[in-house]
Amino acid sequence: MLALRDLRGLKCPDEFLVRFFFKRGHDSRPGRVVELGCGNGVNLMLYRAYSWDITGVDISAAALDAARHNLEGQGNFLQHDLAQGLPALGGTFDVILMPSSMYYIPRDAFMLWLRELPRLKNDKADLYLRMRLPDDYRFGKGSLVERNAFRLAIAETGEAGCLNVFYDENELKTMLIEQARVAPKDIVVLKTRYDNLQSGVIVANSEVVIWATIA
């Protein structure tokens, strides 16, 4: 495994995903995992260390090159625009990860993804989802595209020109229940608020993390 200094891009996985990994027992039962919006693969490195079969999807060729480097050629990586629907992933999965990626696609496209999730699952699948809340720093800082969705016009977060769609926790829970057929009892909602220094500006992040089971 590569040394930390030799990794390209982010060095550490999503902290809530690490908790999800161990609290759901993924360290004791290897299976198949897919990450939608995998970036440089840093989250999938945790699964690779525990002998999981890994698949990553991202729109960025550069990010996927970094992922292949960081995972030393292991895994299956696909370049695909998630706003255009589901790529051919090959088989079903025990874990579906959507950390900090789905707020970059339109709400209608995200709802289509949710409807597709049941056919991606193996017998059942653990789902990880992380989205931005309306009290996040970025909300309203751009042109309105749809309800609670803005084409950002700020430079400090590195997202100028990017679509950001914001959801509240009740809307997300309802979407999971109605679109992905997740049982209410199988949904865990966690919130995180933290400050981050970006380009000399303190950015107040506000996010919701959802752990769910697609049965």
PADREN-516050 format. One record per atom (N, C-alpha, C, O, CB): x, y, z. Coordinates in steps of 0.05 Angstrom, whole numbers, padded with zeros to 5 digits, always signed. Glycine has a CB too. Layout:
% residues N
XYZ...
% end
This chain:
% residues 215
+00017-00024+00000+00000+00000+00000+00018+00025+00000+00038+00026+00013-00019+00000+00024+00009+00045-00015+00025+00070-00017+00027+00084+00009+00009+00084+00026+00013+00088-00038+00050+00097+00013+00053+00115+00036+00035+00139+00033+00028+00147+00011+00083+00124+00040+00027+00151+00056+00009+00173+00056+00019+00196+00038+00003+00209+00023+00004+00184+00084+00045+00202+00039+00056+00224+00024+00055+00219-00006+00058+00237-00022+00085+00229+00032+00052+00193-00014+00052+00187-00043+00023+00187-00055+00020+00183-00079+00064+00160-00047+00003+00191-00038-00024+00192-00049-00028+00218-00065-00017+00239-00058-00044+00190-00026-00044+00216-00085-00052+00240-00101-00079+00250-00091-00098+00235-00090-00052+00233-00131-00081+00276-00086-00106+00287-00077-00110+00284-00047-00091+00283-00032-00129+00275-00092-00136+00282-00039-00142+00280-00011-00128+00256+00002-00125+00235-00011-00172+00277-00008-00120+00260+00027-00105+00239+00041-00122+00222+00060-00115+00199+00065-00082+00251+00056-00144+00234+00069-00159+00220+00090-00188+00216+00081-00199+00234+00068-00159+00237+00117-00201+00194+00088-00228+00189+00080-00248+00206+00097-00240+00217+00117-00235+00160+00083-00272+00208+00087-00294+00221+00101-00296+00209+00130-00299+00185+00133-00321+00218+00086-00295+00227+00150-00294+00217+00178-00320+00202+00185-00319+00183+00201-00290+00240+00197-00343+00211+00175-00368+00197+00181-00370+00171+00166-00383+00152+00175-00392+00215+00174-00357+00169+00143-00356+00144+00128-00339+00123+00143-00346+00099+00143-00345+00148+00100-00318+00132+00156-00302+00114+00172-00318+00102+00195-00317+00078+00200-00277+00129+00184-00334+00119+00208-00352+00109+00229-00372+00089+00218-00377+00068+00230-00366+00132+00243-00384+00096+00195-00403+00079+00181-00391+00052+00176-00403+00031+00180-00413+00092+00155-00366+00052+00166-00352+00027+00158-00350+00008+00182-00356-00016+00180-00324+00034+00148-00341+00018+00205-00337+00001+00228-00363-00005+00243-00367-00028+00252-00317+00013+00247-00381+00014+00245-00406+00009+00260-00425-00009+00245-00441-00023+00257-00420+00036+00266-00422-00010+00218-00438-00029+00203-00424-00056+00199-00435-00074+00185-00444-00017+00175-00401-00059+00211-00387-00085+00210-00374-00092+00183-00370-00115+00177-00406-00106+00216-00368-00071+00167-00356-00076+00141-00328-00087+00143-00317-00097+00124-00357-00051+00124-00316-00084+00167-00289-00094+00171-00288-00124+00175-00267-00137+00173-00276-00081+00195-00312-00136+00179-00313-00165+00184-00327-00181+00163-00329-00205+00165-00327-00170+00211-00337-00168+00141-00351-00183+00121-00346-00171+00093-00362-00155+00083-00382-00182+00127-00324-00177+00080-00318-00166+00054-00340-00172+00034-00353-00193+00035-00291-00177+00043-00344-00153+00016-00365-00156-00005-00358-00138-00028-00335-00134-00034-00393-00150+00006-00379-00127-00041-00375-00109-00063-00385-00081-00056-00407-00078-00045-00390-00119-00089-00370-00061-00062-00377-00033-00056-00374-00016-00081-00355-00019-00096-00359-00022-00033-00393+00003-00084-00391+00022-00106-00393+00050-00094-00410+00055-00077-00413+00018-00127-00376+00068-00103-00377+00096-00095-00384+00114-00119-00369+00113-00139-00350+00105-00082-00406+00129-00116-00415+00146-00138-00404+00174-00132-00412+00187-00112-00446+00147-00140-00386+00183-00148-00371+00208-00143-00347+00202-00126-00343+00213-00104-00389+00229-00129-00330+00184-00135-00308+00172-00119-00284+00191-00117-00267+00186-00100-00300+00146-00130-00282+00211-00134-00258+00228-00133-00233+00212-00136-00230+00195-00153-00258+00244-00107-00214+00217-00118-00187+00204-00119-00187+00177-00106-00166+00165-00102-00166+00222-00107-00210+00167-00098-00212+00140-00087-00204+00137-00058-00201+00114-00048-00195+00122-00102-00201+00159-00043-00192+00157-00015-00211+00142+00003-00202+00128+00021-00187+00185-00004-00237+00144-00002-00256+00129+00014-00254+00099+00008-00257+00083+00026-00285+00139+00009-00250+00093-00017-00249+00065-00025-00224+00051-00015-00223+00027-00014-00251+00062-00056-00203+00067-00009-00179+00055+00002-00184+00040+00028-00172+00019+00033-00157+00076+00006-00203+00050+00044-00210+00037+00069-00221+00009+00063-00214-00011+00076-00230+00053+00085-00239+00008+00043-00251-00018+00035-00230-00037+00023-00230-00061+00028-00274-00014+00016-00213-00026+00007-00192-00042-00006-00174-00055+00016-00165-00078+00012-00175-00025-00025-00169-00040+00037-00152-00051+00059-00164-00075+00072-00150-00091+00085-00146-00029+00080-00191-00078+00070-00205-00100+00082-00216-00120+00061-00235-00134+00065-00228-00090+00099-00203-00120+00038-00207-00140+00017-00234-00139+00003-00244-00159-00007-00203-00167+00028-00246-00115+00002-00271-00112-00012-00265-00109-00043-00244-00100-00051-00286-00088-00002-00285-00118-00059-00284-00113-00087-00295-00084-00092-00317-00078-00083-00301-00134-00103-00280-00067-00105-00288-00039-00106-00293-00029-00134-00280-00037-00154-00265-00022-00093-00313-00011-00136-00320+00003-00161-00323+00032-00155-00336+00039-00135-00346-00010-00174-00312+00049-00172-00315+00078-00168-00325+00091-00194-00317+00083-00216-00289+00091-00159-00342+00111-00191-00352+00126-00214-00347+00156-00209-00352+00166-00187-00383+00121-00218-00337+00170-00229-00333+00199-00227-00333+00212-00254-00327+00198-00274-00306+00205-00212-00340+00237-00256-00341+00251-00281-00313+00260-00290-00308+00265-00313-00359+00275-00279-00294+00262-00271-00268+00274-00276-00247+00252-00283-00242+00234-00268-00258+00289-00252-00236+00254-00307-00215+00236-00315-00190+00238-00298-00177+00219-00291-00207+00240-00345-00183+00263-00290-00160+00268-00273-00164+00255-00245-00145+00243-00235-00155+00298-00270-00188+00257-00234-00193+00245-00208-00191+00214-00210-00181+00202-00192-00221+00253-00198-00201+00203-00232-00200+00174-00235-00171+00165-00239-00164+00143-00230-00217+00165-00259-00155+00180-00253-00126+00173-00255-00113+00173-00228-00098+00155-00222-00112+00194-00274-00121+00192-00211-00110+00193-00184-00120+00168-00168-00105+00157-00153-00118+00219-00169-00145+00161-00172-00156+00138-00158-00142+00112-00166-00136+00095-00149-00186+00135-00164-00137+00109-00191-00122+00085-00201-00094+00084-00189-00084+00063-00182-00122+00084-00232-00081+00107-00188-00055+00109-00175-00056+00102-00146-00041+00085-00136-00043+00137-00179-00075+00114-00131-00077+00111-00103-00084+00082-00095-00076+00072-00074-00097+00130-00091-00100+00069-00112-00108+00041-00106-00090+00021-00121-00097-00003-00123-00137+00037-00114-00069+00031-00133-00048+00014-00145-00060-00005-00166-00052-00029-00167-00033-00001-00124-00078+00006-00182-00089-00010-00204-00111-00029-00196-00122-00043-00213-00067-00026-00216-00118-00031-00171-00140-00049-00162-00167-00035-00164-00168-00010-00161-00135-00058-00133-00188-00050-00170-00214-00039-00172-00222-00032-00200-00206-00033-00219-00216-00014-00155-00248-00025-00203-00260-00018-00229-00268+00011-00228-00285+00018-00211-00283-00037-00236-00258+00028-00245-00264+00056-00245-00276+00065-00272-00265+00059-00293-00239+00073-00238-00299+00079-00270-00314+00087-00293-00317+00118-00294-00324+00130-00274-00341+00074-00294-00312+00130-00318-00317+00158-00321-00345+00161-00331-00353+00151-00352-00296+00171-00341-00361+00177-00316-00390+00180-00323-00401+00204-00309-00394+00210-00286-00406+00154-00315-00418+00219-00323-00433+00241-00312-00457+00231-00297-00476+00221-00310-00441+00262-00334-00457+00233-00271-00479+00222-00255-00506+00236-00261-00527+00224-00256-00473+00225-00226-00505+00260-00272-00530+00274-00279-00544+00260-00302-00567+00266-00308-00524+00303-00285-00529+00243-00317-00541+00230-00340-00552+00202-00334-00559+00188-00353-00520+00227-00361-00554+00194-00309-00565+00168-00302-00544+00148-00294-00522+00155-00287-00581+00158-00325-00552+00123-00295-00536+00101-00285-00518+00089-00306-00528+00081-00327-00553+00080-00272-00492+00087-00302-00475+00073-00321-00477+00043-00317-00489+00034-00297-00445+00081-00318-00466+00027-00335-00466-00002-00332-00445-00009-00311-00421-00007-00316-00461-00016-00359-00454-00018-00288-00436-00023-00266-00428-00052-00263-00407-00058-00252-00448-00014-00240-00443-00070-00274-00436-00098-00273-00442-00111-00247-00424-00111-00229-00407-00101-00280-00465-00122-00244-00472-00137-00219-00485-00119-00198-00493-00096-00203-00447-00149-00208-00486-00130-00174-00499-00117-00151-00479-00112-00129-00456-00123-00130-00523-00133-00141-00487-00097-00109-00468-00088-00088-00480-00091-00060-00504-00091-00056-00460-00059-00094-00461-00094-00041-00468-00096-00013-00468-00069+00001-00481-00065+00021-00449-00115+00001-00453-00050-00011-00451-00023+00000-00452-00003-00023-00438-00007-00043-00426-00019+00018-00468+00018-00020-00469+00040-00040-00462+00066-00025-00475+00074-00006-00498+00042-00053-00441+00079-00035-00431+00104-00023-00437+00127-00041-00431+00127-00064-00401+00102-00017-00449+00148-00029-00454+00173-00043-00446+00197-00025-00463+00213-00017-00484+00176-00052-00420+00199-00019-00411+00220-00001-00405+00246-00016-00387+00246-00034-00387+00211+00015-00418+00267-00010-00411+00294-00020-00408+00295-00050-00389+00306-00061-00385+00303-00008-00427+00283-00064-00427+00283-00094-00454+00289-00105-00456+00302-00126-00417+00257-00104-00475+00280-00093-00502+00283-00105-00513+00311-00104-00532+00317-00118-00521+00264-00091-00501+00329-00088-00511+00356-00089-00501+00372-00113-00508+00395-00117-00503+00371-00063-00484+00359-00129-00475+00372-00154-00493+00365-00178-00487+00374-00200-00447+00363-00160-00514+00349-00174-00531+00342-00197-00559+00352-00191-00567+00356-00168-00531+00311-00201-00575+00357-00212-00602+00367-00208-00619+00349-00191-00615+00325-00190-00615+00372-00235-00639+00360-00178-00656+00345-00160-00670+00322-00175-00672+00300-00165-00677+00364-00148-00681+00328-00199-00694+00306-00215-00675+00283-00221-00683+00260-00219-00705+00318-00241-00650+00289-00227-00631+00268-00233-00625+00252-00208-00622+00227-00209-00605+00280-00244-00623+00265-00185-00619+00251-00160-00642+00233-00153-00638+00210-00144-00615+00271-00137-00666+00242-00158-00690+00225-00153-00689+00200-00171-00697+00178-00163-00715+00240-00158-00680+00203-00196-00677+00180-00214-00657+00160-00203-00661+00136-00204-00669+00189-00242-00635+00171-00192-00615+00153-00180-00627+00137-00157-00622+00113-00155-00591+00170-00170-00643+00151-00140-00655+00137-00117-00673+00114-00127-00674+00093-00114-00671+00157-00100-00687+00118-00148-00704+00097-00159-00688+00073-00169-00698+00051-00169-00722+00108-00181-00663+00079-00178-00646+00057-00188-00633+00041-00166-00625+00018-00170-00625+00069-00206-00631+00053-00142-00615+00040-00121-00624+00011-00114-00607-00006-00111-00616+00056-00096-00650+00006-00113-00658-00022-00106-00647-00043-00125-00642-00066-00117-00688-00024-00105-00644-00036-00150-00633-00056-00169-00603-00058-00168-00591-00076-00180-00642-00049-00197-00590-00040-00153-00561-00042-00149-00554-00059-00126-00531-00069-00124-00549-00014-00146-00573-00064-00108-00566-00078-00083-00563-00108-00088-00575-00119-00107-00588-00074-00062-00547-00121-00072-00545-00150-00071-00570-00159-00057-00592-00150-00063-00519-00160-00056-00569-00177-00038-00592-00185-00022-00604-00160-00008-00628-00156-00008-00585-00207-00001-00586-00145+00003-00592-00118+00014-00566-00102+00012-00545-00113+00006-00603-00119+00044-00568-00076+00017-00544-00059+00014-00545-00037+00035-00566-00025+00040-00542-00048-00014-00522-00032+00047-00519-00008+00064-00514+00016+00047-00499+00015+00028-00496-00012+00085-00527+00038+00053-00525+00063+00038-00513+00085+00055-00522+00088+00078-00553+00071+00026-00494+00100+00044-00483+00123+00057-00488+00147+00039-00480+00147+00015-00452+00119+00063-00500+00168+00050-00506+00192+00034-00499+00217+00051-00505+00218+00075-00537+00193+00027-00486+00236+00039-00479+00261+00052-00486+00284+00034-00477+00286+00011-00448+00261+00059-00503+00303+00045-00513+00325+00029-00510+00351+00045-00506+00351+00069-00542+00320+00022-00513+00374+00031-00511+00400+00044-00539+00410+00052-00558+00407+00037-00497+00420+00025-00540+00423+00075-00564+00434+00086-00567+00463+00078-00548+00476+00070-00565+00431+00117-00592+00474+00079-00596+00502+00070-00582+00523+00087-00579+00546+00078-00625+00508+00071-00572+00516+00111-00557+00536+00126-00527+00534+00121-00511+00547+00135-00562+00533+00156-00519+00519+00101-00491+00519+00092-00482+00546+00081-00499+00560+00069-00486+00496+00071-00457+00553+00083-00446+00578+00073-00453+00584+00044-00457+00607+00037-00416+00578+00076-00454+00563+00028-00457+00566-00001-00485+00574-00010-00490+00584-00032-00448+00541-00015-00505+00568+00007-00533+00572+00000-00538+00601-00009-00531+00620+00006-00551+00564+00024-00550+00604-00032-00557+00630-00042-00535+00646-00055-00539+00668-00065-00568+00646-00020-00511+00635-00056-00488+00650-00067-00484+00643-00096-00464+00632-00104-00462+00644-00051-00504+00651-00112-00503+00646-00141-00531+00650-00153-00549+00659-00139-00492+00618-00147-00534+00642-00178-00559+00645-00191-00578+00621-00185-00569+00598-00185-00555+00647-00222-00603+00627-00180-00622+00606-00173-00629+00590-00198-00636+00601-00219-00648+00618-00161-00626+00563-00196-00631+00545-00218-00657+00531-00215-00673+00528-00234-00608+00525-00221-00662+00521-00191-00688+00508-00184-00691+00513-00154-00675+00526-00141-00688+00478-00191-00711+00501-00142-00716+00505-00114-00691+00496-00098-00681+00474-00100-00740+00489-00104-00681+00515-00081-00658+00509-00064-00634+00499-00079-00619+00482-00070-00665+00489-00042-00630+00509-00103-00608+00501-00120-00596+00525-00134-00611+00541-00146-00617+00479-00141-00569+00528-00133-00556+00552-00143-00532+00544-00160-00517+00525-00153-00548+00570-00120-00527+00559-00181-00502+00558-00196-00483+00577-00182-00486+00601-00185-00506+00564-00227-00463+00567-00168-00448+00583-00150-00431+00604-00165-00421+00599-00186-00429+00566-00133-00429+00627-00152-00414+00650-00163-00392+00658-00144-00383+00681-00146-00432+00673-00169-00383+00640-00127-00361+00646-00109-00336+00630-00116-00338+00608-00127-00370+00640-00079-00313+00642-00110-00288+00629-00117-00275+00615-00094-00259+00596-00098-00269+00649-00129-00281+00623-00069-00265+00614-00046-00267+00584-00041-00249+00572-00030-00274+00628-00022-00289+00571-00049-00292+00542-00044-00282+00525-00068-00282+00501-00066-00320+00535-00037-00274+00539-00089-00265+00524-00113-00288+00512-00129-00285+00494-00145-00247+00502-00105-00313+00523-00125-00336+00512-00138-00350+00532-00156-00374+00529-00162-00356+00502-00117-00337+00553-00164-00349+00573-00182-00360+00560-00207-00346+00544-00220-00328+00595-00189-00385+00565-00213-00398+00553-00236-00411+00527-00231-00425+00516-00249-00379+00551-00258-00406+00515-00208-00417+00489-00202-00446+00491-00191-00452+00510-00176-00400+00474-00181-00463+00472-00198-00489+00470-00187-00487+00459-00158-00472+00440-00154-00508+00452-00204-00501+00472-00139-00504+00461-00112-00534+00460-00106-00548+00480-00106-00488+00478-00091-00543+00436-00099-00571+00432-00091-00572+00426-00061-00557+00409-00052-00585+00409-00107-00589+00440-00047-00590+00438-00017-00616+00424-00009-00638+00430-00020-00587+00466-00004-00614+00406+00010-00637+00391+00020-00639+00393+00050-00619+00396+00064-00635+00361+00011-00664+00391+00061-00666+00388+00090-00670+00358+00096-00676+00343+00078-00689+00405+00101-00665+00351+00121-00665+00322+00127-00692+00309+00122-00692+00286+00114-00657+00319+00156-00714+00323+00127-00740+00310+00123-00746+00305+00093-00758+00285+00086-00762+00328+00134-00737+00323+00076-00740+00319+00047-00724+00294+00039-00734+00278+00023-00731+00344+00032-00700+00292+00048-00683+00269+00041-00695+00242+00051-00695+00223+00037-00655+00272+00052-00705+00243+00076-00717+00218+00087-00741+00210+00070-00745+00187+00064-00725+00223+00116-00758+00230+00063-00782+00224+00046-00774+00213+00019-00786+00194+00009-00799+00249+00043-00753+00224+00007-00744+00215-00019-00733+00186-00017-00739+00170-00035-00722+00233-00030-00719+00180+00004-00709+00153+00007-00731+00133+00011-00731+00111+00000-00690+00151+00031-00752+00141+00026-00774+00123+00031-00791+00119+00005-00798+00096-00001-00792+00134+00053-00797+00141-00009-00815+00140-00032-00801+00130-00057-00813+00116-00073-00827+00167-00036-00776+00138-00061-00762+00132-00086-00745+00106-00084-00746+00090-00103-00745+00155-00094-00731+00103-00062-00713+00080-00060-00725+00057-00043-00713+00036-00039-00687+00088-00047-00749+00062-00034-00764+00042-00018-00749+00033+00007-00749+00009+00014-00770+00017-00036-00736+00052+00020-00723+00047+00045-00743+00049+00068-00759+00067+00069-00699+00067+00050-00743+00030+00086-00761+00030+00109-00752+00053+00129-00728+00056+00134-00762+00003+00124-00771+00068+00140-00764+00089+00158-00746+00080+00181-00729+00095+00190-00789+00102+00170-00751+00056+00191-00735+00046+00214-00706+00040+00206-00689+00037+00223-00748+00020+00224-00700+00039+00180-00673+00033+00171-00658+00058+00163-00637+00056+00149-00675+00015+00147-00667+00082+00172-00654+00107+00165-00643+00119+00191-00657+00123+00210-00674+00127+00152-00617+00126+00190-00604+00140+00212-00594+00167+00201-00581+00168+00181-00579+00123+00224-00602+00189+00215-00595+00216+00206-00575+00228+00226-00580+00229+00250-00620+00233+00204-00553+00238+00216-00532+00252+00232-00527+00279+00219-00528+00281+00195-00506+00235+00234-00521+00299+00235-00515+00325+00224-00487+00334+00233-00478+00326+00255-00536+00346+00234-00474+00349+00216-00448+00359+00223-00445+00388+00213-00452+00395+00191-00425+00342+00210-00435+00405+00231-00430+00433+00224-00401+00440+00233-00393+00434+00256-00451+00452+00239-00386+00451+00215-00358+00457+00222-00348+00480+00204-00359+00485+00183-00340+00432+00217-00328+00494+00214-00315+00515+00199-00291+00505+00185-00276+00487+00195-00307+00538+00218-00286+00516+00161-00262+00508+00145-00250+00533+00133-00265+00551+00123-00270+00487+00124-00224+00536+00133-00211+00559+00121-00205+00552+00092-00189+00534+00086-00185+00566+00136-00218+00567+00073-00214+00563+00045-00207+00589+00031-00223+00608+00031-00239+00550+00032-00183+00590+00019-00174+00615+00005-00176+00639+00022-00184+00661+00013-00191+00619-00021-00169+00636+00048-00169+00658+00067-00196+00665+00078-00198+00685+00093-00158+00681+00054-00217+00651+00071-00244+00656+00080-00253+00633+00098-00249+00610+00091-00264+00659+00057-00265+00639+00121-00277+00618+00138-00304+00610+00127-00322+00627+00127-00279+00628+00168-00306+00586+00119-00330+00575+00107-00344+00557+00127-00333+00538+00137-00324+00559+00081-00369+00564+00133-00385+00548+00152-00400+00526+00137-00419+00532+00122-00405+00566+00168-00392+00502+00140-00404+00479+00127-00427+00468+00144-00423+00465+00169-00384+00457+00120-00449+00461+00132-00471+00448+00146-00481+00425+00129-00491+00429+00106-00494+00469+00152-00480+00401+00139-00486+00377+00123-00502+00357+00139-00502+00357+00164-00460+00364+00113-00517+00341+00124-00531+00318+00136-00519+00293+00125-00514+00290+00101-00562+00320+00130-00515+00273+00143-00505+00247+00136-00527+00227+00142-00538+00226+00163-00478+00241+00152-00532+00210+00122-00553+00189+00125-00541+00162+00121-00528+00157+00101-00576+00194+00106-00545+00144+00140-00539+00116+00138-00566+00102+00135-00585+00107+00150-00523+00105+00163-00568+00084+00115-00593+00070+00111-00588+00042+00101-00565+00035+00093-00611+00086+00090-00608+00025+00101-00607-00002+00090-00628-00004+00069-00652+00001+00074-00611-00023+00113-00620-00013+00045-00639-00018+00023-00644-00048+00024-00627-00064+00016-00627-00009-00005-00667-00056+00032-00673-00085+00036-00690-00095+00013-00697-00119+00013-00688-00089+00063
% end
